[in-house]
Amino acid sequence: MFTDTHAHLSHKDFDADRGEVLARASSQGVFKIIEIACAPSEWAPGEALCLQAAGRLRCAFGIHPEYVKDIQPGAAEELENYLQKPCAVAVGEIGLDYWWEPGRRAEQLALLEAQLPLCAKYSKPAVFHARSGREPGLDAYAELLSLLKQKWTYSPGKRFRGVLHCFSGRWEDAKAGMDLGLALGVNGTFTYKKNGDLRDIIMRAGADNIVLETDCPYLPPQSARGKRNDPSFIPEIAAMTASHLGLGTNHLADKTTANAFALFGAF
Ligand SMILES: [Zn+2]
């Protein structure tokens, strides 16, 4: 059984065929999905989606750094309400994005620091987003990891405390993340021709430290570039990852689902 640990199925790109997308995912063996509701406008739709497909979906609630400029008064309190819903399994995605919002560094750091204590308060792991800037000196991974090392107190006594979703850093970032109890999220970017370095890092990290994700509707695998991504692409991502790790695809499916359950809890 496959698990997609990072999907944005509430996105408008799925409005016309959300039910078919979920059915196709099942037909490909992708039975478990973590929906990421990372803007205040996504929280209610995220919960609604989980209620419709209760056996298959759980939700992360948080505020993504790209939305730092749109936060309204009361959002923090509302977020805490959603983190107490039965479908809530993580705080996220939260983090630093210096690609799209390089000018709002201080605001992003403040937003991240405000959300980190929610992990301990509600006993939830975190889904982290880090994207470095186009120019050197805007190193989102180094800043995120050093902040977590200093200020993130959440200690669940479990194998994982969170995940570096869509991992795109260097080996030292992967190592620092694993030392902090973070899994590495592997998605369609693993299959892109130019990403040899990423494949080397994931091979070095090994199957014990990864979870699979799509980040749909974004980042489809190589075979579908330019098209909409959806959870049914997980087996394709898994097959290429498994072949690099020297494992069978079914073995990697079970392994990464076990990792996902160790991270978010079984469901
Ligand atoms: Zn995402």
py3Dmol code that shows the C-alpha trace and the ligand (Angstrom):
import py3Dmol

protein = """\
ATOM      1  CA  MET A   1       0.000   0.000   0.000  1.00  0.00           C
ATOM      2  CA  PHE A   2       1.230   3.453  -0.943  1.00  0.00           C
ATOM      3  CA  THR A   3       0.762   6.656   1.044  1.00  0.00           C
ATOM      4  CA  ASP A   4       0.862  10.147  -0.438  1.00  0.00           C
ATOM      5  CA  THR A   5       2.120  12.244   2.482  1.00  0.00           C
ATOM      6  CA  HIS A   6       1.603  15.626   0.828  1.00  0.00           C
ATOM      7  CA  ALA A   7      -1.336  16.560  -1.391  1.00  0.00           C
ATOM      8  CA  HIS A   8      -3.309  19.745  -2.003  1.00  0.00           C
ATOM      9  CA  LEU A   9      -6.569  18.139  -3.160  1.00  0.00           C
ATOM     10  CA  SER A  10      -8.630  21.143  -2.068  1.00  0.00           C
ATOM     11  CA  HIS A  11      -6.936  23.111  -4.858  1.00  0.00           C
ATOM     12  CA  LYS A  12      -9.322  24.466  -7.488  1.00  0.00           C
ATOM     13  CA  ASP A  13      -7.569  22.364 -10.162  1.00  0.00           C
ATOM     14  CA  PHE A  14      -9.410  19.364  -8.665  1.00  0.00           C
ATOM     15  CA  ASP A  15     -12.861  20.990  -8.454  1.00  0.00           C
ATOM     16  CA  ALA A  16     -14.158  19.227 -11.567  1.00  0.00           C
ATOM     17  CA  ASP A  17     -13.058  15.673 -10.760  1.00  0.00           C
ATOM     18  CA  ARG A  18     -11.965  15.297  -7.114  1.00  0.00           C
ATOM     19  CA  GLY A  19     -13.938  12.067  -6.644  1.00  0.00           C
ATOM     20  CA  GLU A  20     -12.437  10.518  -9.769  1.00  0.00           C
ATOM     21  CA  VAL A  21      -8.956  11.537  -8.642  1.00  0.00           C
ATOM     22  CA  LEU A  22      -9.461   9.730  -5.316  1.00  0.00           C
ATOM     23  CA  ALA A  23     -10.856   6.659  -7.095  1.00  0.00           C
ATOM     24  CA  ARG A  24      -7.899   6.566  -9.489  1.00  0.00           C
ATOM     25  CA  ALA A  25      -5.482   6.829  -6.564  1.00  0.00           C
ATOM     26  CA  SER A  26      -7.132   3.769  -4.942  1.00  0.00           C
ATOM     27  CA  SER A  27      -6.957   1.823  -8.168  1.00  0.00           C
ATOM     28  CA  GLN A  28      -3.174   2.455  -8.137  1.00  0.00           C
ATOM     29  CA  GLY A  29      -2.811   1.308  -4.520  1.00  0.00           C
ATOM     30  CA  VAL A  30      -2.561   4.808  -3.024  1.00  0.00           C
ATOM     31  CA  PHE A  31      -5.009   4.340  -0.149  1.00  0.00           C
ATOM     32  CA  LYS A  32      -3.733   6.880   2.370  1.00  0.00           C
ATOM     33  CA  ILE A  33      -3.285  10.590   1.756  1.00  0.00           C
ATOM     34  CA  ILE A  34      -2.243  13.534   3.923  1.00  0.00           C
ATOM     35  CA  GLU A  35      -4.022  16.675   2.750  1.00  0.00           C
ATOM     36  CA  ILE A  36      -2.113  19.908   3.379  1.00  0.00           C
ATOM     37  CA  ALA A  37      -4.328  22.867   4.293  1.00  0.00           C
ATOM     38  CA  CYS A  38      -1.774  25.641   4.587  1.00  0.00           C
ATOM     39  CA  ALA A  39      -3.757  28.874   4.259  1.00  0.00           C
ATOM     40  CA  PRO A  40      -6.739  30.002   6.361  1.00  0.00           C
ATOM     41  CA  SER A  41      -9.015  29.678   3.311  1.00  0.00           C
ATOM     42  CA  GLU A  42      -7.983  26.008   2.956  1.00  0.00           C
ATOM     43  CA  TRP A  43      -8.694  24.869   6.512  1.00  0.00           C
ATOM     44  CA  ALA A  44     -12.457  24.315   6.206  1.00  0.00           C
ATOM     45  CA  PRO A  45     -12.178  22.600   2.776  1.00  0.00           C
ATOM     46  CA  GLY A  46      -9.375  20.390   4.140  1.00  0.00           C
ATOM     47  CA  GLU A  47     -11.520  19.259   7.050  1.00  0.00           C
ATOM     48  CA  ALA A  48     -14.522  18.694   4.764  1.00  0.00           C
ATOM     49  CA  LEU A  49     -12.464  16.527   2.426  1.00  0.00           C
ATOM     50  CA  CYS A  50     -11.271  14.379   5.347  1.00  0.00           C
ATOM     51  CA  LEU A  51     -14.851  13.920   6.537  1.00  0.00           C
ATOM     52  CA  GLN A  52     -15.896  12.729   3.068  1.00  0.00           C
ATOM     53  CA  ALA A  53     -13.089  10.174   2.842  1.00  0.00           C
ATOM     54  CA  ALA A  54     -12.516   9.498   6.514  1.00  0.00           C
ATOM     55  CA  GLY A  55     -10.709   6.175   6.161  1.00  0.00           C
ATOM     56  CA  ARG A  56      -8.249   7.505   3.641  1.00  0.00           C
ATOM     57  CA  LEU A  57      -7.448  11.113   4.435  1.00  0.00           C
ATOM     58  CA  ARG A  58      -5.977  13.080   7.295  1.00  0.00           C
ATOM     59  CA  CYS A  59      -5.058  16.749   7.325  1.00  0.00           C
ATOM     60  CA  ALA A  60      -2.197  19.071   8.230  1.00  0.00           C
ATOM     61  CA  PHE A  61      -3.200  22.601   9.207  1.00  0.00           C
ATOM     62  CA  GLY A  62      -0.850  25.576   9.176  1.00  0.00           C
ATOM     63  CA  ILE A  63       0.169  28.794   7.453  1.00  0.00           C
ATOM     64  CA  HIS A  64       2.633  28.520   4.573  1.00  0.00           C
ATOM     65  CA  PRO A  65       5.313  31.238   4.420  1.00  0.00           C
ATOM     66  CA  GLU A  66       4.011  32.447   1.047  1.00  0.00           C
ATOM     67  CA  TYR A  67       0.808  33.577   2.773  1.00  0.00           C
ATOM     68  CA  VAL A  68       2.622  35.693   5.352  1.00  0.00           C
ATOM     69  CA  LYS A  69       1.338  38.900   3.753  1.00  0.00           C
ATOM     70  CA  ASP A  70      -2.349  37.859   3.849  1.00  0.00           C
ATOM     71  CA  ILE A  71      -2.798  36.907   7.503  1.00  0.00           C
ATOM     72  CA  GLN A  72      -5.890  38.400   9.106  1.00  0.00           C
ATOM     73  CA  PRO A  73      -6.439  39.007  12.822  1.00  0.00           C
ATOM     74  CA  GLY A  74      -7.840  35.894  14.494  1.00  0.00           C
ATOM     75  CA  ALA A  75      -6.031  33.454  12.212  1.00  0.00           C
ATOM     76  CA  ALA A  76      -3.803  32.112  14.986  1.00  0.00           C
ATOM     77  CA  GLU A  77      -6.784  31.268  17.172  1.00  0.00           C
ATOM     78  CA  GLU A  78      -8.638  29.658  14.270  1.00  0.00           C
ATOM     79  CA  LEU A  79      -5.593  27.550  13.440  1.00  0.00           C
ATOM     80  CA  GLU A  80      -5.558  26.203  16.990  1.00  0.00           C
ATOM     81  CA  ASN A  81      -9.234  25.239  16.613  1.00  0.00           C
ATOM     82  CA  TYR A  82      -8.430  23.222  13.488  1.00  0.00           C
ATOM     83  CA  LEU A  83      -5.461  21.505  15.148  1.00  0.00           C
ATOM     84  CA  GLN A  84      -7.917  20.052  17.668  1.00  0.00           C
ATOM     85  CA  LYS A  85     -10.147  18.461  14.981  1.00  0.00           C
ATOM     86  CA  PRO A  86     -10.152  14.647  14.829  1.00  0.00           C
ATOM     87  CA  CYS A  87      -8.701  14.735  11.289  1.00  0.00           C
ATOM     88  CA  ALA A  88      -5.683  16.897  12.276  1.00  0.00           C
ATOM     89  CA  VAL A  89      -2.384  15.009  12.236  1.00  0.00           C
ATOM     90  CA  ALA A  90       0.279  17.700  11.734  1.00  0.00           C
ATOM     91  CA  VAL A  91       1.185  21.371  11.813  1.00  0.00           C
ATOM     92  CA  GLY A  92       2.025  22.420   8.276  1.00  0.00           C
ATOM     93  CA  GLU A  93       3.171  23.192   5.914  1.00  0.00           C
ATOM     94  CA  ILE A  94       5.223  25.863   7.646  1.00  0.00           C
ATOM     95  CA  GLY A  95       8.722  27.148   6.951  1.00  0.00           C
ATOM     96  CA  LEU A  96      10.726  29.575   4.870  1.00  0.00           C
ATOM     97  CA  ASP A  97      10.368  30.457   1.195  1.00  0.00           C
ATOM     98  CA  TYR A  98      13.054  32.771  -0.119  1.00  0.00           C
ATOM     99  CA  TRP A  99      12.282  31.948  -3.748  1.00  0.00           C
ATOM    100  CA  TRP A 100       8.891  33.657  -3.897  1.00  0.00           C
ATOM    101  CA  GLU A 101       9.112  35.995  -0.909  1.00  0.00           C
ATOM    102  CA  PRO A 102      12.774  36.946  -0.412  1.00  0.00           C
ATOM    103  CA  GLY A 103      11.828  40.411   0.843  1.00  0.00           C
ATOM    104  CA  ARG A 104       9.764  39.114   3.766  1.00  0.00           C
ATOM    105  CA  ARG A 105      12.423  37.229   5.638  1.00  0.00           C
ATOM    106  CA  ALA A 106      11.765  38.672   9.106  1.00  0.00           C
ATOM    107  CA  GLU A 107       8.009  38.208   8.778  1.00  0.00           C
ATOM    108  CA  GLN A 108       8.465  34.597   7.641  1.00  0.00           C
ATOM    109  CA  LEU A 109      10.771  33.825  10.554  1.00  0.00           C
ATOM    110  CA  ALA A 110       8.235  35.331  12.975  1.00  0.00           C
ATOM    111  CA  LEU A 111       5.389  33.317  11.437  1.00  0.00           C
ATOM    112  CA  LEU A 112       7.421  30.118  11.673  1.00  0.00           C
ATOM    113  CA  GLU A 113       8.450  30.792  15.268  1.00  0.00           C
ATOM    114  CA  ALA A 114       4.833  31.481  16.205  1.00  0.00           C
ATOM    115  CA  GLN A 115       3.701  28.104  14.827  1.00  0.00           C
ATOM    116  CA  LEU A 116       6.504  25.871  16.160  1.00  0.00           C
ATOM    117  CA  PRO A 117       5.133  25.712  19.750  1.00  0.00           C
ATOM    118  CA  LEU A 118       1.857  24.293  18.377  1.00  0.00           C
ATOM    119  CA  CYS A 119       3.598  20.937  17.835  1.00  0.00           C
ATOM    120  CA  ALA A 120       4.206  20.424  21.560  1.00  0.00           C
ATOM    121  CA  LYS A 121       0.901  22.011  22.548  1.00  0.00           C
ATOM    122  CA  TYR A 122      -1.167  19.652  20.364  1.00  0.00           C
ATOM    123  CA  SER A 123       1.272  16.695  20.116  1.00  0.00           C
ATOM    124  CA  LYS A 124       1.591  16.977  16.341  1.00  0.00           C
ATOM    125  CA  PRO A 125       4.616  16.602  14.065  1.00  0.00           C
ATOM    126  CA  ALA A 126       5.461  19.380  11.600  1.00  0.00           C
ATOM    127  CA  VAL A 127       5.521  19.452   7.808  1.00  0.00           C
ATOM    128  CA  PHE A 128       8.303  21.845   6.816  1.00  0.00           C
ATOM    129  CA  HIS A 129       8.690  23.796   3.600  1.00  0.00           C
ATOM    130  CA  ALA A 130      12.104  25.249   2.752  1.00  0.00           C
ATOM    131  CA  ARG A 131      13.028  26.887  -0.512  1.00  0.00           C
ATOM    132  CA  SER A 132      16.213  28.875  -0.833  1.00  0.00           C
ATOM    133  CA  GLY A 133      16.464  32.118  -2.809  1.00  0.00           C
ATOM    134  CA  ARG A 134      17.791  32.712  -6.284  1.00  0.00           C
ATOM    135  CA  GLU A 135      20.789  34.518  -4.815  1.00  0.00           C
ATOM    136  CA  PRO A 136      23.342  33.149  -2.384  1.00  0.00           C
ATOM    137  CA  GLY A 137      22.806  34.293   1.205  1.00  0.00           C
ATOM    138  CA  LEU A 138      19.149  33.306   1.189  1.00  0.00           C
ATOM    139  CA  ASP A 139      19.684  29.770   2.431  1.00  0.00           C
ATOM    140  CA  ALA A 140      16.291  28.588   3.668  1.00  0.00           C
ATOM    141  CA  TYR A 141      17.538  25.134   4.700  1.00  0.00           C
ATOM    142  CA  ALA A 142      20.421  26.397   6.848  1.00  0.00           C
ATOM    143  CA  GLU A 143      18.198  28.973   8.546  1.00  0.00           C
ATOM    144  CA  LEU A 144      15.316  26.573   9.137  1.00  0.00           C
ATOM    145  CA  LEU A 145      17.523  23.821  10.520  1.00  0.00           C
ATOM    146  CA  SER A 146      19.462  26.098  12.854  1.00  0.00           C
ATOM    147  CA  LEU A 147      16.215  27.645  14.128  1.00  0.00           C
ATOM    148  CA  LEU A 148      14.761  24.180  14.786  1.00  0.00           C
ATOM    149  CA  LYS A 149      17.905  23.121  16.599  1.00  0.00           C
ATOM    150  CA  GLN A 150      17.686  26.123  18.912  1.00  0.00           C
ATOM    151  CA  LYS A 151      13.961  26.625  19.428  1.00  0.00           C
ATOM    152  CA  TRP A 152      11.881  23.561  18.523  1.00  0.00           C
ATOM    153  CA  THR A 153      11.054  21.824  21.779  1.00  0.00           C
ATOM    154  CA  TYR A 154       8.607  19.196  20.503  1.00  0.00           C
ATOM    155  CA  SER A 155       9.792  15.732  21.575  1.00  0.00           C
ATOM    156  CA  PRO A 156       7.194  13.046  20.939  1.00  0.00           C
ATOM    157  CA  GLY A 157       9.415  10.103  21.812  1.00  0.00           C
ATOM    158  CA  LYS A 158       8.691   8.713  18.359  1.00  0.00           C
ATOM    159  CA  ARG A 159      10.848   7.856  15.389  1.00  0.00           C
ATOM    160  CA  PHE A 160      10.040  11.138  13.574  1.00  0.00           C
ATOM    161  CA  ARG A 161       9.225  14.666  14.724  1.00  0.00           C
ATOM    162  CA  GLY A 162       8.429  16.000  11.284  1.00  0.00           C
ATOM    163  CA  VAL A 163       9.298  15.981   7.603  1.00  0.00           C
ATOM    164  CA  LEU A 164      11.333  18.158   5.267  1.00  0.00           C
ATOM    165  CA  HIS A 165       8.730  18.039   2.522  1.00  0.00           C
ATOM    166  CA  CYS A 166       9.904  18.152  -1.132  1.00  0.00           C
ATOM    167  CA  PHE A 167      13.501  17.846   0.008  1.00  0.00           C
ATOM    168  CA  SER A 168      15.779  19.884  -2.288  1.00  0.00           C
ATOM    169  CA  GLY A 169      18.752  20.729  -0.082  1.00  0.00           C
ATOM    170  CA  ARG A 170      22.336  19.474   0.100  1.00  0.00           C
ATOM    171  CA  TRP A 171      23.620  16.382   1.887  1.00  0.00           C
ATOM    172  CA  GLU A 172      24.527  18.415   4.995  1.00  0.00           C
ATOM    173  CA  ASP A 173      20.919  19.666   5.174  1.00  0.00           C
ATOM    174  CA  ALA A 174      19.580  16.120   4.859  1.00  0.00           C
ATOM    175  CA  LYS A 175      21.960  14.940   7.570  1.00  0.00           C
ATOM    176  CA  ALA A 176      21.064  17.835   9.907  1.00  0.00           C
ATOM    177  CA  GLY A 177      17.377  17.150   9.293  1.00  0.00           C
ATOM    178  CA  MET A 178      17.700  13.431  10.034  1.00  0.00           C
ATOM    179  CA  ASP A 179      19.671  14.250  13.200  1.00  0.00           C
ATOM    180  CA  LEU A 180      16.703  16.387  14.272  1.00  0.00           C
ATOM    181  CA  GLY A 181      14.295  13.475  13.741  1.00  0.00           C
ATOM    182  CA  LEU A 182      12.983  14.620  10.367  1.00  0.00           C
ATOM    183  CA  ALA A 183      12.026  12.392   7.456  1.00  0.00           C
ATOM    184  CA  LEU A 184      12.816  13.515   3.896  1.00  0.00           C
ATOM    185  CA  GLY A 185       9.876  13.920   1.505  1.00  0.00           C
ATOM    186  CA  VAL A 186      10.552  12.416  -1.943  1.00  0.00           C
ATOM    187  CA  ASN A 187       8.316  13.446  -4.848  1.00  0.00           C
ATOM    188  CA  GLY A 188       8.278  13.888  -8.626  1.00  0.00           C
ATOM    189  CA  THR A 189      11.418  16.025  -8.521  1.00  0.00           C
ATOM    190  CA  PHE A 190      13.339  12.778  -7.861  1.00  0.00           C
ATOM    191  CA  THR A 191      12.512  11.710 -11.431  1.00  0.00           C
ATOM    192  CA  TYR A 192      13.682  14.915 -13.155  1.00  0.00           C
ATOM    193  CA  LYS A 193      16.643  14.408 -15.451  1.00  0.00           C
ATOM    194  CA  LYS A 194      18.750  17.185 -13.964  1.00  0.00           C
ATOM    195  CA  ASN A 195      18.337  16.022 -10.348  1.00  0.00           C
ATOM    196  CA  GLY A 196      21.210  13.540 -10.101  1.00  0.00           C
ATOM    197  CA  ASP A 197      22.464  15.195  -6.916  1.00  0.00           C
ATOM    198  CA  LEU A 198      19.079  14.775  -5.256  1.00  0.00           C
ATOM    199  CA  ARG A 199      18.997  11.072  -6.212  1.00  0.00           C
ATOM    200  CA  ASP A 200      22.477  10.613  -4.694  1.00  0.00           C
ATOM    201  CA  ILE A 201      21.364  12.271  -1.438  1.00  0.00           C
ATOM    202  CA  ILE A 202      18.238  10.121  -1.174  1.00  0.00           C
ATOM    203  CA  MET A 203      20.250   6.949  -1.865  1.00  0.00           C
ATOM    204  CA  ARG A 204      22.651   7.956   0.908  1.00  0.00           C
ATOM    205  CA  ALA A 205      19.758   8.732   3.300  1.00  0.00           C
ATOM    206  CA  GLY A 206      18.184   5.330   2.618  1.00  0.00           C
ATOM    207  CA  ALA A 207      14.658   3.955   2.751  1.00  0.00           C
ATOM    208  CA  ASP A 208      14.468   4.251   6.562  1.00  0.00           C
ATOM    209  CA  ASN A 209      14.447   8.030   6.317  1.00  0.00           C
ATOM    210  CA  ILE A 210      12.085   8.845   3.464  1.00  0.00           C
ATOM    211  CA  VAL A 211       8.374   9.248   2.842  1.00  0.00           C
ATOM    212  CA  LEU A 212       6.710   9.552  -0.564  1.00  0.00           C
ATOM    213  CA  GLU A 213       4.577  12.511  -1.621  1.00  0.00           C
ATOM    214  CA  THR A 214       3.217  14.176  -4.738  1.00  0.00           C
ATOM    215  CA  ASP A 215       2.720  17.842  -3.671  1.00  0.00           C
ATOM    216  CA  CYS A 216      -0.109  17.692  -6.225  1.00  0.00           C
ATOM    217  CA  PRO A 217      -1.320  19.532  -8.229  1.00  0.00           C
ATOM    218  CA  TYR A 218       2.301  20.743  -8.479  1.00  0.00           C
ATOM    219  CA  LEU A 219       5.489  18.896  -9.483  1.00  0.00           C
ATOM    220  CA  PRO A 220       4.328  15.927 -11.620  1.00  0.00           C
ATOM    221  CA  PRO A 221       6.973  13.276 -12.376  1.00  0.00           C
ATOM    222  CA  GLN A 222       9.065  13.467 -15.548  1.00  0.00           C
ATOM    223  CA  SER A 223       6.564  11.509 -17.677  1.00  0.00           C
ATOM    224  CA  ALA A 224       3.821  14.069 -16.989  1.00  0.00           C
ATOM    225  CA  ARG A 225       5.728  17.348 -16.828  1.00  0.00           C
ATOM    226  CA  GLY A 226       3.553  20.313 -17.665  1.00  0.00           C
ATOM    227  CA  LYS A 227       0.408  18.407 -16.638  1.00  0.00           C
ATOM    228  CA  ARG A 228      -1.543  18.366 -13.386  1.00  0.00           C
ATOM    229  CA  ASN A 229      -0.093  16.073 -10.753  1.00  0.00           C
ATOM    230  CA  ASP A 230      -2.299  13.792  -8.614  1.00  0.00           C
ATOM    231  CA  PRO A 231      -1.803  10.957  -6.073  1.00  0.00           C
ATOM    232  CA  SER A 232      -2.014   8.219  -8.726  1.00  0.00           C
ATOM    233  CA  PHE A 233       1.548   9.175  -9.739  1.00  0.00           C
ATOM    234  CA  ILE A 234       2.959   7.869  -6.440  1.00  0.00           C
ATOM    235  CA  PRO A 235       3.706   4.363  -7.862  1.00  0.00           C
ATOM    236  CA  GLU A 236       5.788   5.916 -10.667  1.00  0.00           C
ATOM    237  CA  ILE A 237       7.790   8.000  -8.169  1.00  0.00           C
ATOM    238  CA  ALA A 238       8.123   4.911  -5.952  1.00  0.00           C
ATOM    239  CA  ALA A 239       9.327   2.689  -8.799  1.00  0.00           C
ATOM    240  CA  MET A 240      12.199   4.999  -9.716  1.00  0.00           C
ATOM    241  CA  THR A 241      13.127   5.600  -6.082  1.00  0.00           C
ATOM    242  CA  ALA A 242      13.040   1.854  -5.358  1.00  0.00           C
ATOM    243  CA  SER A 243      15.284   1.050  -8.297  1.00  0.00           C
ATOM    244  CA  HIS A 244      17.886   3.538  -7.077  1.00  0.00           C
ATOM    245  CA  LEU A 245      17.722   2.089  -3.576  1.00  0.00           C
ATOM    246  CA  GLY A 246      18.000  -1.482  -4.884  1.00  0.00           C
ATOM    247  CA  LEU A 247      14.590  -2.460  -3.521  1.00  0.00           C
ATOM    248  CA  GLY A 248      11.378  -3.801  -5.033  1.00  0.00           C
ATOM    249  CA  THR A 249       8.618  -1.233  -5.467  1.00  0.00           C
ATOM    250  CA  ASN A 250       6.243  -3.116  -3.151  1.00  0.00           C
ATOM    251  CA  HIS A 251       8.877  -3.303  -0.458  1.00  0.00           C
ATOM    252  CA  LEU A 252       9.461   0.457  -0.719  1.00  0.00           C
ATOM    253  CA  ALA A 253       5.702   1.062  -0.674  1.00  0.00           C
ATOM    254  CA  ASP A 254       5.358  -0.816   2.623  1.00  0.00           C
ATOM    255  CA  LYS A 255       8.492   0.738   4.084  1.00  0.00           C
ATOM    256  CA  THR A 256       7.502   4.328   3.260  1.00  0.00           C
ATOM    257  CA  THR A 257       3.928   3.773   4.457  1.00  0.00           C
ATOM    258  CA  ALA A 258       5.333   2.483   7.765  1.00  0.00           C
ATOM    259  CA  ASN A 259       7.488   5.617   7.934  1.00  0.00           C
ATOM    260  CA  ALA A 260       4.449   7.794   7.197  1.00  0.00           C
ATOM    261  CA  PHE A 261       2.523   6.094  10.019  1.00  0.00           C
ATOM    262  CA  ALA A 262       5.505   6.541  12.366  1.00  0.00           C
ATOM    263  CA  LEU A 263       5.380  10.230  11.478  1.00  0.00           C
ATOM    264  CA  PHE A 264       1.642  11.023  11.403  1.00  0.00           C
ATOM    265  CA  GLY A 265       0.169   8.043  13.276  1.00  0.00           C
ATOM    266  CA  ALA A 266      -1.543   5.074  11.604  1.00  0.00           C
ATOM    267  CA  PHE A 267      -4.974   5.588  10.093  1.00  0.00           C
TER     268      PHE A 267
END
"""
ligand_1 = """\
1
ZN
Zn 2.781 21.628 -0.512
"""
view = py3Dmol.view(width=600, height=400)
view.addModel(protein, "pdb")
view.setStyle({"model": 0}, {"cartoon": {"style": "trace"}})
view.addModel(ligand_1, "xyz")
view.setStyle({"model": 1}, {"stick": {}})
view.zoomTo()
view.show()
